[in-house]
């Protein structure tokens, strides 16, 4: 067990924005646990990255996977400096879509599917890893959200946002604020990172930003100093109104 190593865990770390976050944190000198739904995907992604990157099977909806990941980090280091909740889904991950559905075309089952990953799993992961984050000198939690989750930010509702996805990110922003309030008297900081419209598999590569550009805000929030903010949502260096 090495107490002095800086450690991080990134969910959904095998591709897209998550992989770029893993790469950036490893470049900063962190030992990074790359979470992926399958061991094979995680191992393949980790093998292509420089630094100390360790794959871990982590389906964020699996209590067994979460418990095993906690046990592994606890055994290896006894603390976790950074938790990045990056894994996310949209309605299109549940059923084939040729366009974003209108609210009247989405179902309660669609919302349950999306919320299970985008909201409920985040709460479960934070609570599961919190003892290890408390054991770190200055823990950081970053929840990857979206400008689509804002109810007050200009431009957030351009076009037809998905009811399930957008509202799940609104809920995630509220989750971030509630945890930040409880942890305000500790050295732990928790913030939301909105990566912008990034070209990934998630949106059939329709985005205008690279994964590295989208990951930058999460990496910055993961490495905040003691005077940094908590309970906020940022896109790049801009604090969003949500």
N, C-alpha and C positions, 0 to 999 in steps of 0.2 A: 504494500500500500504506500503510495507516494503522496504525502499531504501537500507538497509544494506545487504540484502540477496544476495548471489551469485546465478545467474540464468542461466540455459542452456536449449537449445531446440535441440533435436536430431531427425532428420527425419528418417523414416524407423527404428524406435527404438524398435519395438515389437519382433524382433527375430535376431538371428545371431550376426554379428559384432555390429549392432546398439544397440541391447539389452545389449551387454557387455559394450559398451560405456556409455549407460545410467547408468548401474550398477556402473561403475567405477567413473563417475562424482558424482553420489549420495553419494558414499563412501567418496569422497573428500569434501562433505558438500554442494554441489550445490542443489538447488531446480531444478529438471529436468522435463521439459515437454517432455513426450514420444510421439513422433508423429507416428501415424499409419494410414493406409488408412481407417480403420474402427474403430469406437469407441469401439466395443466389443473386437477386437484384442488388442487394446491399453490398455484397462482396465484389461484384463486378464494378460497381460505382466507386467503391473505396480503392480498388486496385489502380484506378486511373488517376488518383489524386496524390499530390505530394503531402508530406507531413504524417503525423500520427493519427490516422483515420481508421476507426474500428467499426466494422459493420455489426449491426444488431437487428435481429428480426423483431419488428415492432409494428404490428397491426394495432393502431391506436384504439380500436374498438374491442380489443382482446384483453381481458383482465389478466390472463396468464402471461401474455407477452409483456404487458406493463410491469407486472410483478417480477418477471425474469430480468427485465432491463434494470429495474431498481436494484435488484440483488447483485447484478453484475457490476454496476457503477459503485455500489457500496463496498463490494469486495475489492475492487481494483484501487479505489481512491478514498472512499469514505466521505466524499463530498461531491457536489455538482455546482460549478460556478455559473453555468448558463444553460437554460432550457429554452429552446426555440420550438414553439408549436407551429409548424409549417404545414403539416398534412391537411389537405382540404379536398372537398368534392363539390360537384354541382349536380343538378338534376340529370345532366347528360351522362353522368357516370352510372346512373340507374337504368335509364331507358334511352334508346336511340332518339336523337333529335336533329332536325335539319336547321333549327333556329331556336333562339331562346323562347320559351313558352310565355304566354301572357299569364297574369295571375289567375285568371279564370280557367286556365288549362293545367295548372298545377294542382296537385292533390295533397291532402294531409300526409299521405304516405311518402310523397316526394320530400316534404318538409322534415318528416321524421328521419329519413335517410340522410339528408344533408346536415341536419342538426346533430345527429349522432356523432359525426366526425368533426364538424366545424365548431361545435359548442360543447356538447357533453363530454367528448373525449378530452378536450382541453382542460375542463374542470377536473376530470379524473386524473390526468397526468400531473397537473399542478399539485393536487393534494397528495398524490403518490410520491412525487419527488421533493416535496417541500422540506421534509426533514434533512435530506441531503443538501438542499439549497441553503437551508439555515446553517448547515455545518460549514458552508463556504465563507470566506472572509467578507464578500460583498456579492451576493447572488443576483443574477439578472434573469428575468423571464421576458421573452419576446413572443407575442402572439401575432402571427402573420394574418393581417386583416385585409380590408379593401376600402378604397374610397367609396365603393358602392354601399358600404355599410353606414355612411353618413346620412343623417336626416336633414342636415343644415348646410353642407358644403356645396358651394356653387359648382355645377358641372357633374356632381355625383350621380344625378338621375337623368343624364342625357341618354336618349335611346330608351330601350325597354329592358330595364334590369330584371333579372330573375327574382321572383318573390322569395323562393327558398334560400338562394345564395345570399342575396342582399340583406335579407332580414337576419340570416344567421350571423353575418358579419356585424350587424347592428348589435345583436345579442352578445357577440364576442367582445365588442368594445365595452359594453356594460360589465361583462365579466371582468375585463381588465381593470376597470375603474373600481369595482368592488374589492378585488384582491389588493389593489394598490392602497385603498383606504385602510384595510385591516393591517397591512404590512408597513404602514407609514412610519411606525416607530422602530423599524428595523433597518438594516443596511441593504435590504432587498429592494430592487426596483423592477417594476413590471410595466411594460408599454406595448402599444400596438404598432406594427410596421406595415404600412400600405405600400406595396412595391410598384404600383402603377400598372399600366397595360403592357404586360410582358409577354413576349412571344414564346409560348410553351405548348406542350401537348394539351394542357388544360383548356386552351382556347383555340386548338387547331392552328397554332402559330400565327394567329391574327394580330398579335400585339405589336407595339411599336418600339418597345424597349428590349434590351438584352437581359438574360437572367442575372448577369453580373450587375447591371444597373439596378435591377429590382432588388437584388440582395443587399445592396450597400446600406440601406436604411436599417435593416435588421442587424447587420454586423455592427453598425454604429451604436444602436441601442443595446446590443449585447455587451459592448465594451465601454459603457458610460462610466464616467468618473463619479465620485461621491456627490458632486454638485449637480448631477444630471437630473432630469425630470422623472416623474413616475405618474402612472395613471393617465398617460396621454397617448394620442395616436399621431403618427408622423408619416408623411410621404416626402421622401428626401429630407430636407431640413425644415419643412413647413409643417406646423402643427395643424391638424385638421379639426374642423368643428363637426362634432358628431352628435 
